[in-house]
Amino acid sequence: MTKKDIVMKVSNDTNLTQIDVKRIVQRTLDVILESLERGETVELRNFGVFKVKIRRGRIGRNPRTGEEVTVPEKKVVVFKPGLVLKHKVK
């Protein structure tokens, strides 16, 4: 499912125009992104939690040459599904 599919479904279910729904969906995603950029946790009750974790640096290996390379630490976004989402997906 794409963002466009979500917009069309919500538009059909709510009798709002696709343009209005698209603005709302995009703004919602923008707010989530802005919060994650600030390092905040985003909790959507019964859906799940988005948060930023720092993946530690490590020593890796180039598979082609076998040479050791340093992999620096980096920030990654992780998602932990909520109970309702877990049960619905099962």
Chimera marker file (.cmm) of the C-alpha trace (Angstrom):
<marker_set name="trace">
<marker id="1" x="0.000" y="0.000" z="0.000" r="1" g="1" b="0" radius="0.5"/>
<marker id="2" x="1.322" y="3.425" z="-0.918" r="1" g="1" b="0" radius="0.5"/>
<marker id="3" x="0.625" y="6.877" z="0.479" r="1" g="1" b="0" radius="0.5"/>
<marker id="4" x="-1.662" y="7.487" z="-2.487" r="1" g="1" b="0" radius="0.5"/>
<marker id="5" x="-3.662" y="4.350" z="-1.627" r="1" g="1" b="0" radius="0.5"/>
<marker id="6" x="-4.030" y="5.568" z="1.968" r="1" g="1" b="0" radius="0.5"/>
<marker id="7" x="-5.209" y="8.985" z="0.776" r="1" g="1" b="0" radius="0.5"/>
<marker id="8" x="-7.778" y="7.444" z="-1.563" r="1" g="1" b="0" radius="0.5"/>
<marker id="9" x="-9.106" y="5.062" z="1.120" r="1" g="1" b="0" radius="0.5"/>
<marker id="10" x="-9.441" y="7.792" z="3.764" r="1" g="1" b="0" radius="0.5"/>
<marker id="11" x="-11.000" y="10.137" z="1.220" r="1" g="1" b="0" radius="0.5"/>
<marker id="12" x="-13.615" y="7.550" z="0.266" r="1" g="1" b="0" radius="0.5"/>
<marker id="13" x="-14.367" y="6.682" z="3.911" r="1" g="1" b="0" radius="0.5"/>
<marker id="14" x="-14.694" y="10.285" z="5.129" r="1" g="1" b="0" radius="0.5"/>
<marker id="15" x="-16.124" y="12.128" z="2.112" r="1" g="1" b="0" radius="0.5"/>
<marker id="16" x="-13.202" y="14.595" z="2.277" r="1" g="1" b="0" radius="0.5"/>
<marker id="17" x="-11.410" y="15.603" z="-0.906" r="1" g="1" b="0" radius="0.5"/>
<marker id="18" x="-8.235" y="13.748" z="-1.793" r="1" g="1" b="0" radius="0.5"/>
<marker id="19" x="-6.327" y="17.033" z="-1.722" r="1" g="1" b="0" radius="0.5"/>
<marker id="20" x="-7.376" y="17.732" z="1.881" r="1" g="1" b="0" radius="0.5"/>
<marker id="21" x="-6.608" y="14.176" z="2.984" r="1" g="1" b="0" radius="0.5"/>
<marker id="22" x="-3.234" y="14.290" z="1.226" r="1" g="1" b="0" radius="0.5"/>
<marker id="23" x="-2.323" y="17.471" z="3.124" r="1" g="1" b="0" radius="0.5"/>
<marker id="24" x="-3.346" y="15.895" z="6.429" r="1" g="1" b="0" radius="0.5"/>
<marker id="25" x="-1.457" y="12.656" z="5.779" r="1" g="1" b="0" radius="0.5"/>
<marker id="26" x="1.657" y="14.520" z="4.618" r="1" g="1" b="0" radius="0.5"/>
<marker id="27" x="1.582" y="16.885" z="7.599" r="1" g="1" b="0" radius="0.5"/>
<marker id="28" x="1.202" y="13.924" z="9.958" r="1" g="1" b="0" radius="0.5"/>
<marker id="29" x="4.251" y="12.257" z="8.416" r="1" g="1" b="0" radius="0.5"/>
<marker id="30" x="6.170" y="15.559" z="8.565" r="1" g="1" b="0" radius="0.5"/>
<marker id="31" x="5.431" y="15.930" z="12.291" r="1" g="1" b="0" radius="0.5"/>
<marker id="32" x="6.633" y="12.367" z="12.943" r="1" g="1" b="0" radius="0.5"/>
<marker id="33" x="9.808" y="13.038" z="10.944" r="1" g="1" b="0" radius="0.5"/>
<marker id="34" x="10.494" y="16.336" z="12.737" r="1" g="1" b="0" radius="0.5"/>
<marker id="35" x="10.107" y="14.632" z="16.121" r="1" g="1" b="0" radius="0.5"/>
<marker id="36" x="12.489" y="11.835" z="15.138" r="1" g="1" b="0" radius="0.5"/>
<marker id="37" x="15.023" y="14.383" z="13.858" r="1" g="1" b="0" radius="0.5"/>
<marker id="38" x="15.001" y="15.943" z="17.343" r="1" g="1" b="0" radius="0.5"/>
<marker id="39" x="15.592" y="12.502" z="18.854" r="1" g="1" b="0" radius="0.5"/>
<marker id="40" x="12.116" y="12.264" z="20.346" r="1" g="1" b="0" radius="0.5"/>
<marker id="41" x="10.095" y="9.078" z="20.609" r="1" g="1" b="0" radius="0.5"/>
<marker id="42" x="6.790" y="8.990" z="18.700" r="1" g="1" b="0" radius="0.5"/>
<marker id="43" x="4.183" y="6.776" z="20.350" r="1" g="1" b="0" radius="0.5"/>
<marker id="44" x="0.950" y="6.024" z="18.520" r="1" g="1" b="0" radius="0.5"/>
<marker id="45" x="-1.222" y="4.171" z="21.041" r="1" g="1" b="0" radius="0.5"/>
<marker id="46" x="-2.296" y="0.692" z="19.921" r="1" g="1" b="0" radius="0.5"/>
<marker id="47" x="-0.202" y="1.065" z="16.764" r="1" g="1" b="0" radius="0.5"/>
<marker id="48" x="3.431" y="1.277" z="17.801" r="1" g="1" b="0" radius="0.5"/>
<marker id="49" x="6.452" y="3.349" z="18.754" r="1" g="1" b="0" radius="0.5"/>
<marker id="50" x="9.036" y="4.977" z="16.497" r="1" g="1" b="0" radius="0.5"/>
<marker id="51" x="12.352" y="5.974" z="18.034" r="1" g="1" b="0" radius="0.5"/>
<marker id="52" x="15.905" y="6.769" z="17.076" r="1" g="1" b="0" radius="0.5"/>
<marker id="53" x="18.661" y="4.460" z="18.286" r="1" g="1" b="0" radius="0.5"/>
<marker id="54" x="22.383" y="4.816" z="17.894" r="1" g="1" b="0" radius="0.5"/>
<marker id="55" x="24.045" y="1.815" z="16.295" r="1" g="1" b="0" radius="0.5"/>
<marker id="56" x="27.556" y="1.478" z="17.703" r="1" g="1" b="0" radius="0.5"/>
<marker id="57" x="30.575" y="1.679" z="15.467" r="1" g="1" b="0" radius="0.5"/>
<marker id="58" x="32.383" y="-1.547" z="14.673" r="1" g="1" b="0" radius="0.5"/>
<marker id="59" x="35.114" y="-3.119" z="12.627" r="1" g="1" b="0" radius="0.5"/>
<marker id="60" x="33.760" y="-4.596" z="9.412" r="1" g="1" b="0" radius="0.5"/>
<marker id="61" x="35.364" y="-6.448" z="6.550" r="1" g="1" b="0" radius="0.5"/>
<marker id="62" x="35.294" y="-5.688" z="2.853" r="1" g="1" b="0" radius="0.5"/>
<marker id="63" x="33.903" y="-8.923" z="1.358" r="1" g="1" b="0" radius="0.5"/>
<marker id="64" x="35.791" y="-8.462" z="-1.896" r="1" g="1" b="0" radius="0.5"/>
<marker id="65" x="39.278" y="-7.792" z="-0.528" r="1" g="1" b="0" radius="0.5"/>
<marker id="66" x="38.989" y="-9.087" z="3.028" r="1" g="1" b="0" radius="0.5"/>
<marker id="67" x="40.391" y="-5.773" z="4.262" r="1" g="1" b="0" radius="0.5"/>
<marker id="68" x="39.199" y="-4.513" z="7.643" r="1" g="1" b="0" radius="0.5"/>
<marker id="69" x="37.254" y="-1.267" z="7.564" r="1" g="1" b="0" radius="0.5"/>
<marker id="70" x="35.902" y="0.903" z="10.351" r="1" g="1" b="0" radius="0.5"/>
<marker id="71" x="32.131" y="1.277" z="10.296" r="1" g="1" b="0" radius="0.5"/>
<marker id="72" x="31.229" y="4.457" z="12.207" r="1" g="1" b="0" radius="0.5"/>
<marker id="73" x="28.307" y="4.684" z="14.616" r="1" g="1" b="0" radius="0.5"/>
<marker id="74" x="25.084" y="5.909" z="13.096" r="1" g="1" b="0" radius="0.5"/>
<marker id="75" x="21.522" y="6.761" z="14.032" r="1" g="1" b="0" radius="0.5"/>
<marker id="76" x="18.749" y="4.463" z="12.849" r="1" g="1" b="0" radius="0.5"/>
<marker id="77" x="14.968" y="4.635" z="13.203" r="1" g="1" b="0" radius="0.5"/>
<marker id="78" x="13.378" y="1.589" z="14.816" r="1" g="1" b="0" radius="0.5"/>
<marker id="79" x="9.699" y="0.677" z="15.063" r="1" g="1" b="0" radius="0.5"/>
<marker id="80" x="8.176" y="-1.471" z="17.772" r="1" g="1" b="0" radius="0.5"/>
<marker id="81" x="4.599" y="-2.540" z="17.013" r="1" g="1" b="0" radius="0.5"/>
<marker id="82" x="1.930" y="-2.122" z="19.676" r="1" g="1" b="0" radius="0.5"/>
<marker id="83" x="-0.209" y="-4.954" z="21.051" r="1" g="1" b="0" radius="0.5"/>
<marker id="84" x="-3.246" y="-4.237" z="18.878" r="1" g="1" b="0" radius="0.5"/>
<marker id="85" x="-1.100" y="-4.190" z="15.727" r="1" g="1" b="0" radius="0.5"/>
<marker id="86" x="0.641" y="-7.434" z="16.733" r="1" g="1" b="0" radius="0.5"/>
<marker id="87" x="-2.671" y="-9.205" z="17.304" r="1" g="1" b="0" radius="0.5"/>
<marker id="88" x="-4.262" y="-7.939" z="14.080" r="1" g="1" b="0" radius="0.5"/>
<marker id="89" x="-1.272" y="-9.039" z="11.970" r="1" g="1" b="0" radius="0.5"/>
<marker id="90" x="-1.221" y="-12.564" z="13.460" r="1" g="1" b="0" radius="0.5"/>
<link id1="1" id2="2" r="1" g="1" b="0" radius="0.2"/>
<link id1="2" id2="3" r="1" g="1" b="0" radius="0.2"/>
<link id1="3" id2="4" r="1" g="1" b="0" radius="0.2"/>
<link id1="4" id2="5" r="1" g="1" b="0" radius="0.2"/>
<link id1="5" id2="6" r="1" g="1" b="0" radius="0.2"/>
<link id1="6" id2="7" r="1" g="1" b="0" radius="0.2"/>
<link id1="7" id2="8" r="1" g="1" b="0" radius="0.2"/>
<link id1="8" id2="9" r="1" g="1" b="0" radius="0.2"/>
<link id1="9" id2="10" r="1" g="1" b="0" radius="0.2"/>
<link id1="10" id2="11" r="1" g="1" b="0" radius="0.2"/>
<link id1="11" id2="12" r="1" g="1" b="0" radius="0.2"/>
<link id1="12" id2="13" r="1" g="1" b="0" radius="0.2"/>
<link id1="13" id2="14" r="1" g="1" b="0" radius="0.2"/>
<link id1="14" id2="15" r="1" g="1" b="0" radius="0.2"/>
<link id1="15" id2="16" r="1" g="1" b="0" radius="0.2"/>
<link id1="16" id2="17" r="1" g="1" b="0" radius="0.2"/>
<link id1="17" id2="18" r="1" g="1" b="0" radius="0.2"/>
<link id1="18" id2="19" r="1" g="1" b="0" radius="0.2"/>
<link id1="19" id2="20" r="1" g="1" b="0" radius="0.2"/>
<link id1="20" id2="21" r="1" g="1" b="0" radius="0.2"/>
<link id1="21" id2="22" r="1" g="1" b="0" radius="0.2"/>
<link id1="22" id2="23" r="1" g="1" b="0" radius="0.2"/>
<link id1="23" id2="24" r="1" g="1" b="0" radius="0.2"/>
<link id1="24" id2="25" r="1" g="1" b="0" radius="0.2"/>
<link id1="25" id2="26" r="1" g="1" b="0" radius="0.2"/>
<link id1="26" id2="27" r="1" g="1" b="0" radius="0.2"/>
<link id1="27" id2="28" r="1" g="1" b="0" radius="0.2"/>
<link id1="28" id2="29" r="1" g="1" b="0" radius="0.2"/>
<link id1="29" id2="30" r="1" g="1" b="0" radius="0.2"/>
<link id1="30" id2="31" r="1" g="1" b="0" radius="0.2"/>
<link id1="31" id2="32" r="1" g="1" b="0" radius="0.2"/>
<link id1="32" id2="33" r="1" g="1" b="0" radius="0.2"/>
<link id1="33" id2="34" r="1" g="1" b="0" radius="0.2"/>
<link id1="34" id2="35" r="1" g="1" b="0" radius="0.2"/>
<link id1="35" id2="36" r="1" g="1" b="0" radius="0.2"/>
<link id1="36" id2="37" r="1" g="1" b="0" radius="0.2"/>
<link id1="37" id2="38" r="1" g="1" b="0" radius="0.2"/>
<link id1="38" id2="39" r="1" g="1" b="0" radius="0.2"/>
<link id1="39" id2="40" r="1" g="1" b="0" radius="0.2"/>
<link id1="40" id2="41" r="1" g="1" b="0" radius="0.2"/>
<link id1="41" id2="42" r="1" g="1" b="0" radius="0.2"/>
<link id1="42" id2="43" r="1" g="1" b="0" radius="0.2"/>
<link id1="43" id2="44" r="1" g="1" b="0" radius="0.2"/>
<link id1="44" id2="45" r="1" g="1" b="0" radius="0.2"/>
<link id1="45" id2="46" r="1" g="1" b="0" radius="0.2"/>
<link id1="46" id2="47" r="1" g="1" b="0" radius="0.2"/>
<link id1="47" id2="48" r="1" g="1" b="0" radius="0.2"/>
<link id1="48" id2="49" r="1" g="1" b="0" radius="0.2"/>
<link id1="49" id2="50" r="1" g="1" b="0" radius="0.2"/>
<link id1="50" id2="51" r="1" g="1" b="0" radius="0.2"/>
<link id1="51" id2="52" r="1" g="1" b="0" radius="0.2"/>
<link id1="52" id2="53" r="1" g="1" b="0" radius="0.2"/>
<link id1="53" id2="54" r="1" g="1" b="0" radius="0.2"/>
<link id1="54" id2="55" r="1" g="1" b="0" radius="0.2"/>
<link id1="55" id2="56" r="1" g="1" b="0" radius="0.2"/>
<link id1="56" id2="57" r="1" g="1" b="0" radius="0.2"/>
<link id1="57" id2="58" r="1" g="1" b="0" radius="0.2"/>
<link id1="58" id2="59" r="1" g="1" b="0" radius="0.2"/>
<link id1="59" id2="60" r="1" g="1" b="0" radius="0.2"/>
<link id1="60" id2="61" r="1" g="1" b="0" radius="0.2"/>
<link id1="61" id2="62" r="1" g="1" b="0" radius="0.2"/>
<link id1="62" id2="63" r="1" g="1" b="0" radius="0.2"/>
<link id1="63" id2="64" r="1" g="1" b="0" radius="0.2"/>
<link id1="64" id2="65" r="1" g="1" b="0" radius="0.2"/>
<link id1="65" id2="66" r="1" g="1" b="0" radius="0.2"/>
<link id1="66" id2="67" r="1" g="1" b="0" radius="0.2"/>
<link id1="67" id2="68" r="1" g="1" b="0" radius="0.2"/>
<link id1="68" id2="69" r="1" g="1" b="0" radius="0.2"/>
<link id1="69" id2="70" r="1" g="1" b="0" radius="0.2"/>
<link id1="70" id2="71" r="1" g="1" b="0" radius="0.2"/>
<link id1="71" id2="72" r="1" g="1" b="0" radius="0.2"/>
<link id1="72" id2="73" r="1" g="1" b="0" radius="0.2"/>
<link id1="73" id2="74" r="1" g="1" b="0" radius="0.2"/>
<link id1="74" id2="75" r="1" g="1" b="0" radius="0.2"/>
<link id1="75" id2="76" r="1" g="1" b="0" radius="0.2"/>
<link id1="76" id2="77" r="1" g="1" b="0" radius="0.2"/>
<link id1="77" id2="78" r="1" g="1" b="0" radius="0.2"/>
<link id1="78" id2="79" r="1" g="1" b="0" radius="0.2"/>
<link id1="79" id2="80" r="1" g="1" b="0" radius="0.2"/>
<link id1="80" id2="81" r="1" g="1" b="0" radius="0.2"/>
<link id1="81" id2="82" r="1" g="1" b="0" radius="0.2"/>
<link id1="82" id2="83" r="1" g="1" b="0" radius="0.2"/>
<link id1="83" id2="84" r="1" g="1" b="0" radius="0.2"/>
<link id1="84" id2="85" r="1" g="1" b="0" radius="0.2"/>
<link id1="85" id2="86" r="1" g="1" b="0" radius="0.2"/>
<link id1="86" id2="87" r="1" g="1" b="0" radius="0.2"/>
<link id1="87" id2="88" r="1" g="1" b="0" radius="0.2"/>
<link id1="88" id2="89" r="1" g="1" b="0" radius="0.2"/>
<link id1="89" id2="90" r="1" g="1" b="0" radius="0.2"/>
</marker_set>
